[in-house]
Amino acid sequence: MDQTSDILALLRRLPGWEDRPVEIEPAITVLASPSWRGVDGAPFIARDTETGDSVFVKRLHEDTGFYIDPVQAFAAAKQAGDVGVGPRVLLSDPDARVLITEHLGEGWRVAGLEHAADPGFVGRVLETRARFSQAASLAPRADAFAEIESLHTRLVSEGAATPPDMGWLCDTLMLAAERATGTDEAPVAIHGDGNLSNVLFHSSGEIRLVDFDRAGMASPCEEIGTALVEMCAFEAGARAAFLRCAAKAWNLPAEDEVFDRVRLYGIADDLRWAMIAMLMAHLSPRRIEHEFYKFGLWRHVRARASLRDPRFGEKLRICA
């Protein structure tokens, strides 16, 4: 049974769709570079050819198994839909790696970097992420620094191609891990992926988050850091956004020490995604059609620029 037939069989389990005339087509163009868009799961639109009713279908690829847990991802998506932060989940089957949700079609668009230039838009995205953190309760997940250690170990054991300074970046960032994680902040539910292609916005200004594949209970600083590192090209802009709205949204002190932890998580997220992409470039059967390594190299370059900044070294010395 091909992929479309498999999805149709699952769609027939959805109440009201048991015998509808259905066509299934790709929802978006999948890009691994410059944006990791639609890479983790094949995205489809299933449409009733008579009424025009439609649903969104996502099937997680098998090669994402080392960094995505379908059970956790779909549970997070369900909670997000229930509280109005994400699309409503209509059916999920973790064994089949398929999630079916409402289709946010007319009036909805995918966010891009150009929208991050609008402070009001950045604020709405952060507030939406905070709403999820306050409303959901998920299974714990490894923090960014623990993931970096395990991903680096796997990169080495698999013999995957990486830039020559990858080990140095890991060692340097891990020196700062205690500063980022050694706090009394209670874990909260986080979306866990700041990529702007995971943000949909309506012409009315409403925001929805999609792709909860990296969700789990973790530090609020990790959620803020992963979002700001994508939306703010420079540290000054990230700091301004944190002080303007993120600290209040997560009930955190608007202090430099807290922002420093947020920033460290953002750098860690860059390095983590560099490693994930480089492992995909080495292991995935889709590496011929998608520029996994190119995306990984971009995230690696951004992490390296942050870690080689003299101000980062000064923060390490103060911390030590």
Secondary structure, DSSP 4 states (H G I P E B T S, - for coil): --HHHHHHHHHTTSTT-SS--EEEEE-S--BSSSS-BS-SEEEEEEEETTT--EEEEEEE-GGGTTT--HHHHHHHHHHHHHTTSSPPEEEEETTTTEEEEE---TTEEE--GGGGG-HHHHHHHHHHHHHHHHH----B---HHHHHHHHHHHHHHHT----TTHHHHHHHHHHTHHHHH-S-PPPEEE-----GGGEEEETTS-EEE---TT-EEE-HHHHHHHHHHHH-SSHHHHHHHIIIIIHHHTT----HHHHHHHHHHHHHHHHHHHHHHHHHHHH-GGGGTS-HHHHHHHHHHHHHHHHTSHHHHHHHHHH-
